[in-house]
Amino acid sequence: MKNIIVLMILGSFFLACKTVKTAGGSNAVEVSGVVQKPGMTTYQYGTHVLNADGKTYALKSATLNLDTYVDKNVKVKGTMVEGYPLENGPELLEVTEIK
């Protein structure tokens, strides 16, 4: 019975992550969703957020102006920042490309 519950939880996790593609086992990901300004949050990292299939990602970019993409449905490519999430916040994604 415990094995079935574990398999159900793992299956739900993988279904929830269907918009994330990893590249060769690295932290590189591709996520599609709507970019927004975060407003007031309990976590204090990232300049923007991306909502994708009920999951929120905190975003930051050293090379792109993310304000350009606010309220737009986009495909974001980047790398997950190690050490996140913090304080029950979302994972942090360093954005390198947006389509």
N, C-alpha and C positions, 0 to 999 in steps of 0.2 A: 504494500500500500504506500509506503514512504517513497519507493522508487517511482511510482506513478505520479505522485505529487511533485517530486523533483523534476520529472520529465515535463509535466504540465507547466511548471514555472519556467523552466528553460525554454520551452516552446513559445510561451508568451513573450519572453524576453526577446527572442530572435524575431518574432513577428513585429514587435514594437520598433525594432531597429532596422526595418527593411529599407529605409532611405539612406542608410549609412553603408558606404563601400570602403573596405580597407584595401590597401595596396601592398601585397607581399608581406603581410604581417607587421608592417610598420605602423606609426601613428597617423599616416596619411588617410584622410577621409574625404568623402564627397556627400553632401547633404543638400536636399532640396526643401525649401520652405520660404516663409515670409520674414524679412529682416525688419526689426523694430527697435526703437530706443527702449531701454529697460525700465525707466522710471524708478520708483522706490522699490528696493529689493532687500532681502535679508542677507544677501551675499554682496560683496563689493569688488567685483572683478568683471572685466569685459566692458566694452563701450556700447555694444549692441547685443541683441538676442535674435535667435532664429527659431521659429516654431515650426516643427516638422512632425506630422503625424502624432500630435499629442505630447511630444518631447521638446524641451527647450534647451538650446545650446547658447552659452555665453560666447560672444565673438570679440575678437580684437584683431587689429591688423597694423603692421608697421609700414606697409606699402600701399594700402588702398584707403580711400576715403569712404567709409561705410555709410556715412550720411547720404551719399548718392543713391543708395539702394533701399532706404527706409520705405516700408509699406509695399515693397515689390516682391513678387514671387521669383526666387532665383535659385540657381544651383551654385553652392559654395564649395570650393576645394581648399584644403588646408591641412594642418596637423593638429592633433589633440595635444594640449599642453599637459605634461606630466605633473602629477601632484593635485590635480583637480578631479572631481568637484570638492569644494570646501563647504563647510557649514550647511550641508544639505542643499547646496546650490547646484546649478547645472554644470556639465562638463564645459571646459574652456577650449575654444577652437581658434588657433592662429590662422587667419584667412590669408591665402596667397593668390586666389583667383575667384572671380565671380562671373557667372554667365546668366 
